[in-house]
Amino acid sequence: MDSLHELLLAEHDKVLQQIDVLEKRIKAAPEGKLYISKYKGKSIFRRYDSKRKKTTYLPKSNISVIKGLAQKMHDVACLKFAKQRLKAINRFLKTDSESSYLEIYENLPDEFKNFTAPLAKPLEYKINEWVSKGYAKMRPVENGFKTLKGDTVRSKSEKLIADLLYMLGVPYRYERNEARYGRRDDRLS
């Protein structure tokens, strides 16, 4: 699953696109605001023109202007909401991220780090934790190939892979017993 930070970045981009669409639609919409009043149980549409400071009657035959002004009213409200949402996302992204927790830990004096369990662990910390944890192998390999790390593997291909991982400094475990530990115990999360 994506981290909250990644989800918010995606939402940030989505809201920016929505704002762009809404601003273009509002710009292209008819001038003025739409008002509705009732007369003898029927809806009467009026347009207020802020430039002329005048309200004019819109007959139902002028449906395209009525629809345009109604859509504009909706879009203006949505634009206001989208801008508030963008502001909230930006505020959250500034203050809350995995890296913020890492920075807090990294800024501690080294003497304190020895006594602290960080909330968000740096990758090196997670790797060292994973490597130092013991594990049970599936079954011993008797007539295999010795790797640079000192493991005995069953095939030449496994030896090549193990040696390459070792030379690149990538930690690995050979034939871990999944039945004993379960699949999720051993992941670098």
FIMI-898867 format. One line per 3 residues: number of its first residue (from 0); their letters; for each residue x, y, z of N, C-alpha, C. Coordinates in Angstrom, 2 decimals, m for minus. Each point is the difference from the previous one (the first is absolute). Example, Ala and Ser with C-alpha at 12.3 -4.5 7.8 and 13.67 -1.06 7.14 Angstrom:
FIMI-898867
0) AS) 13.19,m5.69,7.80,m0.89,1.19,0.00,0.90,1.20,0.00 ~ m0.35,1.05,m0.72,0.82,1.19,0.06,m0.77,1.09,0.73
***
This chain:
FIMI-898867
0) MDS) 0.85,m1.18,0.00,m0.85,1.18,0.00,0.89,1.24,0.00 ~ m0.45,1.02,m0.66,0.75,1.25,m0.06,0.00,0.67,1.35 ~ 1.04,0.75,0.27,0.06,0.75,1.25,m0.98,1.17,m0.07
3) LHE) m0.35,0.50,1.16,m0.91,1.14,0.07,0.58,1.18,m0.77 ~ 1.30,0.19,0.11,0.67,1.10,m0.70,m0.19,m0.12,m1.52 ~ 0.20,m1.21,m0.53,m0.17,m0.23,m1.45,m1.45,0.21,m0.43
6) LLL) m0.94,m0.45,0.82,m1.42,0.18,m0.32,m0.36,1.49,m0.01 ~ 0.54,0.74,0.95,m0.28,1.43,0.04,0.64,0.75,m1.15 ~ 1.18,m0.42,m0.42,0.61,0.62,m1.19,m0.86,m0.23,m1.23
9) AEH) m0.54,m1.21,m0.14,m0.89,m0.30,m1.13,m1.28,0.83,0.10 ~ m0.54,0.12,1.20,m1.21,0.81,0.20,0.29,1.47,m0.27 ~ 1.18,0.47,0.37,0.42,1.38,m0.27,m0.05,0.28,m1.50
12) DKV) 0.57,m0.90,m0.80,m0.01,0.16,m1.45,m1.41,m0.02,m0.56 ~ m0.82,m0.89,0.53,m1.40,m0.11,m0.45,m0.77,1.30,0.30 ~ 0.19,0.56,1.19,m0.70,1.23,0.37,0.49,1.17,m0.86
15) LQQ) 1.29,0.05,m0.30,0.52,1.05,m0.89,m0.67,m0.06,m1.37 ~ m0.17,m1.22,m0.52,m0.69,m0.17,m1.29,m1.45,0.45,0.09 ~ m0.66,m0.34,1.11,m1.40,0.41,0.18,m0.11,1.51,0.05
18) IDV) 0.92,0.65,0.70,0.00,1.46,0.10,0.17,0.62,m1.38 ~ 0.90,m0.56,m0.79,0.22,0.50,m1.36,m1.26,m0.11,m0.85 ~ m0.66,m1.15,0.06,m1.24,m0.21,m0.77,m1.08,0.97,0.46
21) LEK) m0.17,0.13,1.32,m1.04,0.88,0.54,0.26,1.46,m0.38 ~ 1.24,0.45,0.09,0.30,1.39,m0.36,m0.28,0.28,m1.47 ~ 0.30,m0.95,m0.86,m0.28,0.17,m1.44,m1.51,0.04,m0.26
24) RIK) m0.76,m0.88,0.69,m1.45,m0.01,m0.20,m0.64,1.27,0.53 ~ 0.49,0.51,1.12,m0.56,1.24,0.57,0.29,1.17,m0.93 ~ 1.20,0.02,m0.55,0.37,1.09,m0.93,m0.88,m0.01,m1.26
27) AAP) m0.34,m1.21,m0.47,m0.81,m0.13,m1.22,m1.50,0.15,0.26 ~ m0.41,0.02,1.25,m1.43,0.06,0.34,m0.57,1.39,m0.28 ~ m1.33,0.09,m0.12,m0.64,1.31,m0.21,0.25,0.93,1.19
30) EGK) m0.01,1.29,m0.25,0.19,1.00,1.05,m1.20,0.01,0.93 ~ 0.27,0.34,1.26,m1.09,0.19,0.95,m0.24,m1.19,0.90 ~ m1.07,0.17,0.84,m0.39,m1.05,0.93,m1.46,m0.35,m0.26
33) LYI) m0.34,m1.24,0.29,m1.35,m0.49,m0.20,m0.77,0.05,1.32 ~ m1.21,0.56,m0.06,m0.89,0.01,1.16,m1.32,m0.63,m0.40 ~ m0.62,m0.66,0.97,m1.29,m0.64,m0.25,m0.99,0.55,1.01
36) SKY) m1.17,0.30,m0.49,m1.09,0.38,0.90,m1.25,m0.77,m0.44 ~ m0.98,m0.05,0.87,m1.25,m0.73,m0.30,m1.12,1.00,m0.22 ~ m0.80,m0.28,m1.01,m1.19,0.80,m0.26,m1.11,m0.95,m0.41
39) KGK) m1.04,m0.07,0.82,m1.14,m0.89,m0.24,0.47,m1.45,m0.19 ~ 0.96,m0.44,0.83,0.48,m1.37,m0.04,0.99,m0.31,m1.12 ~ 0.33,0.98,m0.79,0.95,m0.20,m1.10,1.32,0.69,0.32
42) SIF) 1.09,m0.58,m0.52,1.32,0.58,0.19,0.24,1.09,m1.03 ~ 0.46,1.13,0.49,0.34,1.13,m0.86,1.51,0.20,0.10 ~ 0.67,0.01,m1.14,1.45,0.16,m0.02,0.36,1.44,m0.32
45) RRY) 0.99,0.50,0.78,0.49,1.36,m0.21,1.53,m0.02,0.00 ~ 0.54,0.90,m0.79,1.46,0.13,m0.06,0.37,1.35,0.57 ~ 0.98,m0.04,0.92,0.51,1.25,0.56,1.31,0.30,m0.69
48) DSK) 0.09,1.18,m0.59,1.21,0.45,m0.67,0.69,1.00,0.92 ~ 1.16,m0.40,0.56,0.70,0.84,0.98,0.60,1.25,m0.64 ~ 0.30,m0.04,m1.29,0.57,1.17,m0.66,m1.04,1.11,m0.13
51) RKK) m1.19,m0.41,m0.42,m1.07,0.99,m0.17,m0.85,0.15,1.25 ~ 0.26,m0.86,1.00,m0.77,m0.02,1.23,m1.48,m0.06,m0.29 ~ m0.35,m0.99,m0.82,m1.38,m0.12,m0.46,m0.40,m1.47,m0.05
54) TTY) m1.25,m0.27,0.34,m0.54,m1.35,m0.09,m0.98,m0.03,m1.17 ~ 0.15,m1.04,m0.84,m0.91,m0.14,m1.14,m0.66,m1.37,0.03 ~ m1.18,m0.06,m0.52,m0.77,m1.24,m0.08,0.58,m0.89,m1.11
57) LPK) 0.10,m1.31,0.29,0.46,m0.96,m1.00,m1.16,m0.94,m0.34 ~ m0.54,0.11,m1.19,m1.08,m0.92,m0.36,0.55,m1.43,m0.15 ~ m0.87,m0.99,0.20,0.43,m1.40,m0.10,0.49,m0.33,m1.40
60) SNI) m0.34,0.80,m0.98,0.50,m0.21,m1.36,1.51,0.28,m0.08 ~ 0.50,0.72,0.98,1.43,0.31,0.05,0.72,m1.03,0.88 ~ m0.32,m1.27,m0.22,0.48,m1.10,0.84,1.52,m0.12,0.02
63) SVI) 0.66,0.32,m1.10,1.46,m0.14,m0.03,0.67,0.96,0.99 ~ m0.51,1.21,0.15,0.54,0.95,0.97,m0.32,m0.46,1.41 ~ m1.21,m0.49,0.22,m0.40,m0.51,1.33,0.91,m1.15,0.40
66) KGL) 0.21,m0.95,m0.92,0.89,m1.14,0.28,1.43,0.47,0.26 ~ 0.46,0.93,m0.81,1.36,0.51,0.16,0.21,0.68,1.33 ~ m0.98,0.81,0.43,0.11,0.69,1.28,m0.14,m0.97,1.18
69) AQK) m0.87,m1.01,m0.15,m0.15,m1.01,1.06,1.31,m0.79,0.15 ~ 0.58,m0.37,m1.14,1.27,m0.74,0.03,1.10,0.86,0.61 ~ m0.01,1.28,m0.34,1.00,0.93,0.54,m0.11,0.08,1.52
72) MHD) m1.26,0.07,0.50,m0.23,0.06,1.44,0.59,m1.25,0.68 ~ m0.24,m1.15,m0.61,0.53,m1.26,0.51,1.53,0.00,m0.05 ~ 0.55,0.43,m1.12,1.45,0.00,m0.18,0.71,0.94,0.96
75) VAC) m0.60,1.15,0.29,0.59,0.96,0.94,0.07,m0.63,1.39 ~ m1.07,m0.69,0.41,0.00,m0.67,1.32,1.04,m1.12,0.02 ~ 0.09,m0.77,m1.09,0.99,m1.09,m0.07,1.42,0.55,0.00
78) LKF) 0.21,1.12,m0.67,1.33,0.62,m0.04,0.43,0.44,1.40 ~ m0.93,0.59,0.73,0.30,0.42,1.37,0.40,m1.22,0.84 ~ m0.77,m1.08,m0.13,0.29,m1.22,0.75,1.34,m0.60,m0.42
81) AKQ) 0.28,m0.04,m1.31,1.25,m0.58,m0.51,1.21,0.79,0.50 ~ m0.12,1.31,0.05,1.11,0.82,0.50,0.23,m0.24,1.49 ~ m1.08,m0.15,0.76,0.14,m0.32,1.43,0.67,m1.37,0.16
84) RLK) m0.42,m0.95,m0.82,0.56,m1.36,0.05,1.49,0.01,m0.34 ~ 0.36,0.75,m1.04,1.40,0.12,m0.40,0.84,0.61,1.12 ~ m0.54,1.02,0.64,0.71,0.65,1.11,0.22,m0.99,1.14
87) AIN) m1.02,m0.80,0.31,0.12,m1.00,1.07,1.02,m1.07,m0.36 ~ m0.03,m0.46,m1.25,0.97,m1.02,m0.44,1.41,0.55,0.08 ~ 0.21,1.23,m0.47,1.33,0.61,0.05,0.49,0.15,1.43
90) RFL) m0.90,0.41,0.89,0.36,0.16,1.41,0.41,m1.35,0.59 ~ m0.76,m1.04,m0.33,0.29,m1.33,0.52,1.32,m0.53,m0.57 ~ 0.21,0.19,m1.30,1.23,m0.48,m0.63,1.24,0.67,0.58
93) KTD) m0.14,1.26,0.41,1.14,0.71,0.59,0.37,m0.56,1.36 ~ m1.01,m0.39,0.77,0.27,m0.36,1.40,0.05,m1.49,0.26 ~ m0.61,m0.81,m0.84,m0.08,m1.41,0.33,0.45,m0.87,m1.15
96) SES) 1.15,m0.57,0.17,0.48,m0.96,m0.98,0.95,m0.95,0.71 ~ 0.25,m1.11,m0.61,0.94,m0.98,0.56,1.36,0.66,0.22 ~ 0.40,0.85,m0.93,1.31,0.62,0.12,0.07,0.95,1.19
99) SYL) m1.14,0.60,0.42,0.00,0.86,1.17,0.39,m0.79,1.24 ~ m0.56,m1.22,0.13,0.35,m0.84,1.14,1.47,m0.41,m0.07 ~ 0.47,m0.28,m1.20,1.40,m0.37,m0.16,0.92,1.17,0.38
102) EIY) m0.40,1.20,m0.39,0.81,1.18,0.33,0.09,0.20,1.50 ~ m1.10,m0.24,0.70,0.01,0.14,1.46,1.02,m0.96,0.60 ~ m0.02,m1.24,m0.47,0.95,m1.00,0.50,1.43,0.37,m0.37
105) ENL) 0.19,0.38,m1.27,1.36,0.32,m0.47,0.59,1.21,0.73 ~ m0.86,0.93,0.45,0.49,1.20,0.69,0.32,m0.23,1.48 ~ m0.33,m1.19,0.50,0.35,m0.31,1.39,1.52,m0.15,0.13
108) PDE) 0.54,0.35,1.15,1.43,m0.29,0.23,0.22,m1.51,m0.07 ~ 1.15,m0.41,m0.50,0.30,m1.43,m0.16,m0.15,m0.76,1.31 ~ 0.32,0.64,1.11,m0.12,m0.66,1.31,m1.46,m0.35,0.31
111) FKN) m0.94,0.83,m0.46,m1.42,m0.26,0.24,m0.53,m1.10,m0.91 ~ 0.54,m0.07,m1.22,m0.47,m1.00,m0.96,0.15,m1.41,0.54 ~ 1.06,m0.23,0.81,0.22,m1.33,0.56,m1.12,m0.43,0.94
114) FTA) m0.72,0.97,0.57,m1.04,m0.30,0.97,m1.40,0.25,m0.56 ~ m0.10,0.24,m1.30,m1.26,0.40,m0.61,m0.46,m1.02,m1.04 ~ m1.28,m0.29,0.00,m0.60,m0.81,m1.06,m0.75,0.96,m0.91
117) PLA) 0.53,0.29,m1.16,m0.63,1.00,m0.87,m1.37,m0.45,m0.50 ~ m0.90,0.97,m0.13,m1.34,m0.30,m0.52,0.08,m0.41,m1.46 ~ 0.73,0.74,m0.77,0.25,m0.36,m1.40,1.48,m0.32,m0.08
120) KPL) 0.30,m1.20,m0.41,1.38,m0.46,0.00,0.66,0.25,m1.35 ~ 1.24,0.51,0.02,0.73,0.14,m1.26,0.21,m1.38,m0.63 ~ 0.12,m0.04,m1.30,0.14,m1.27,m0.72,1.19,m0.80,0.53
123) EYK) 1.12,0.66,0.28,1.17,m0.71,0.52,m0.32,m0.69,1.32 ~ m0.78,0.68,0.84,m0.40,m0.56,1.29,m0.84,m1.26,m0.22 ~ m0.95,0.08,m0.94,m0.87,m1.15,m0.31,0.81,m1.17,m0.55
126) INE) 0.96,0.31,m0.87,0.83,m1.05,m0.60,0.84,m0.68,1.09 ~ 0.63,0.79,0.86,0.82,m0.57,1.07,m0.83,m0.86,0.94 ~ m1.21,0.46,0.29,m0.91,m0.77,0.86,m0.33,m1.34,m0.65
129) WVS) m0.30,0.04,m1.29,m0.38,m1.20,m0.76,1.16,m0.98,m0.09 ~ 1.19,0.54,m0.28,1.18,m0.85,m0.14,0.37,m0.67,1.32 ~ m0.14,0.75,1.10,0.40,m0.54,1.30,m1.00,m1.03,0.54
132) KGY) m1.19,m0.02,m0.54,m1.01,m0.96,0.44,0.35,m1.38,m0.55 ~ 0.01,m0.99,0.85,0.29,m1.36,m0.46,m1.15,m0.57,m0.81 ~ 0.29,m1.06,m0.73,m1.05,m0.66,m0.76,0.34,m1.47,m0.18
135) AKM) m1.03,m0.80,m0.19,0.20,m1.43,m0.20,0.00,m0.29,m1.50 ~ 0.96,m0.78,m0.44,0.06,m0.39,m1.41,m0.93,m1.18,m0.22 ~ m0.41,m0.17,m1.25,m0.94,m1.08,m0.32,0.61,m1.36,0.30
138) RPV) 1.12,m0.28,m0.59,0.68,m1.29,0.22,1.47,0.20,m0.36 ~ 0.88,m0.71,0.64,1.43,0.20,m0.30,0.34,m0.43,m1.42 ~ 0.95,0.73,m0.59,0.50,m0.32,m1.33,1.29,m0.77,0.17
141) ENG) 0.06,m1.20,m0.56,1.19,m0.84,0.20,1.03,0.16,m1.11 ~ m0.30,m0.38,m1.20,0.97,0.06,m1.11,m0.32,1.19,m0.88 ~ 0.25,1.20,0.49,m0.35,1.18,m0.77,1.21,0.83,m0.37
144) FKT) m0.26,1.27,m0.22,1.02,0.95,m0.43,0.18,1.05,1.10 ~ 1.22,0.26,0.37,0.32,0.96,1.06,m0.03,1.42,m0.57 ~ m0.71,0.92,0.67,m0.09,1.40,m0.45,1.09,0.83,0.68
147) LKG) 0.19,1.22,m0.47,0.97,0.92,0.61,m0.37,0.32,1.44 ~ m1.29,m0.01,0.30,m0.48,0.28,1.35,0.24,m1.18,0.94 ~ 0.17,m1.19,m0.59,0.23,m1.19,0.81,m1.17,m0.95,0.04
150) DTV) m1.10,0.36,m0.65,m1.16,m0.90,m0.07,0.29,m1.11,m1.00 ~ m0.70,m1.12,0.16,0.05,m1.06,m1.00,m1.34,m0.02,m0.70 ~ 0.03,0.13,m1.33,m1.23,0.04,m0.79,m0.07,m1.22,m0.91
153) RSK) m1.16,m0.25,m0.59,m0.23,m1.22,m0.74,0.45,0.04,m1.47 ~ 0.09,1.19,m0.60,0.32,0.04,m1.43,0.98,1.12,m0.32 ~ 0.56,m0.07,m1.22,0.93,1.04,m0.45,m0.73,1.34,m0.15
156) SEK) m1.23,m0.05,m0.48,m0.78,1.23,m0.17,m0.22,0.69,1.34 ~ m0.34,m0.79,1.03,m0.19,0.58,1.33,1.31,0.58,0.52 ~ 1.11,m0.65,m0.28,1.31,0.51,0.41,0.29,1.34,m0.67
159) LIA) m0.26,0.09,m1.31,0.22,1.26,m0.72,m0.84,1.13,0.60 ~ m1.27,m0.31,0.26,m0.89,1.03,0.57,0.47,0.39,1.39 ~ 0.29,m0.99,0.85,0.43,0.27,1.37,1.30,0.81,0.00
162) DLL) 0.96,m0.37,m0.85,1.27,0.73,m0.06,m0.20,1.44,m0.47 ~ m0.86,0.18,m0.98,m0.27,1.36,m0.49,m0.65,0.85,1.09 ~ m0.99,m0.56,0.69,m0.63,0.73,1.10,1.03,0.35,1.07
165) YML) 0.84,m0.94,0.33,1.03,0.22,1.02,0.98,1.11,m0.42 ~ 0.46,m0.05,m1.25,0.94,1.01,m0.50,m0.63,1.39,m0.05 ~ m1.31,0.06,m0.26,m0.69,1.29,m0.05,m0.42,0.49,1.39
168) GVP) 0.19,m0.84,1.00,m0.35,0.39,1.37,m1.48,m0.13,0.30 ~ m0.70,m0.80,m0.79,m1.44,m0.19,0.20,m0.20,m1.19,0.94 ~ m0.63,0.23,1.16,m0.21,m1.12,0.91,m1.01,m0.99,m0.59
171) YRY) 0.23,m1.27,0.25,m0.92,m1.03,m0.48,0.00,m1.16,0.97 ~ m1.02,m0.83,m0.12,m0.09,m1.22,0.79,m0.27,m1.15,m0.95 ~ 0.72,m1.06,0.16,m0.14,m1.15,m0.89,m0.94,m1.02,0.61
174) ERN) m1.05,m0.35,m0.73,m0.98,m1.02,0.37,m0.48,0.11,1.44 ~ m0.66,1.08,0.28,m0.60,0.21,1.32,m1.20,m0.91,0.17 ~ m0.20,m0.55,1.16,m1.10,m0.91,0.27,m1.29,0.80,0.20
177) EAR) m0.81,0.14,m1.05,m1.24,0.77,0.04,m1.01,m0.60,0.95 ~ m0.06,m1.33,0.09,m0.99,m0.66,0.85,0.22,0.35,1.47 ~ 1.24,0.14,0.39,0.30,0.30,1.40,m0.26,1.46,0.35
180) YGR) 0.35,0.91,m0.91,m0.08,1.42,0.33,m1.20,0.71,m0.61 ~ m0.66,m0.57,m0.98,m1.08,0.72,m0.67,0.58,0.95,m1.03 ~ m0.78,0.36,m0.96,0.51,0.79,m1.12,0.26,1.45,0.36
183) RDD) m0.75,0.60,0.88,0.09,1.44,0.22,1.04,0.40,1.05 ~ 0.50,m0.96,0.80,0.92,0.32,1.08,1.30,0.65,m0.48 ~ 0.44,m0.36,m1.15,1.37,0.26,m0.39,0.17,1.14,m0.99
186) RLS) m1.01,0.82,m0.19,0.09,1.05,m1.01,0.60,1.26,0.57 ~ 0.66,0.73,m0.85,0.51,1.32,0.39,m1.11,1.00,m0.21 ~ m0.79,0.29,1.00,m1.12,0.91,m0.19,0.27,1.34,0.60
***
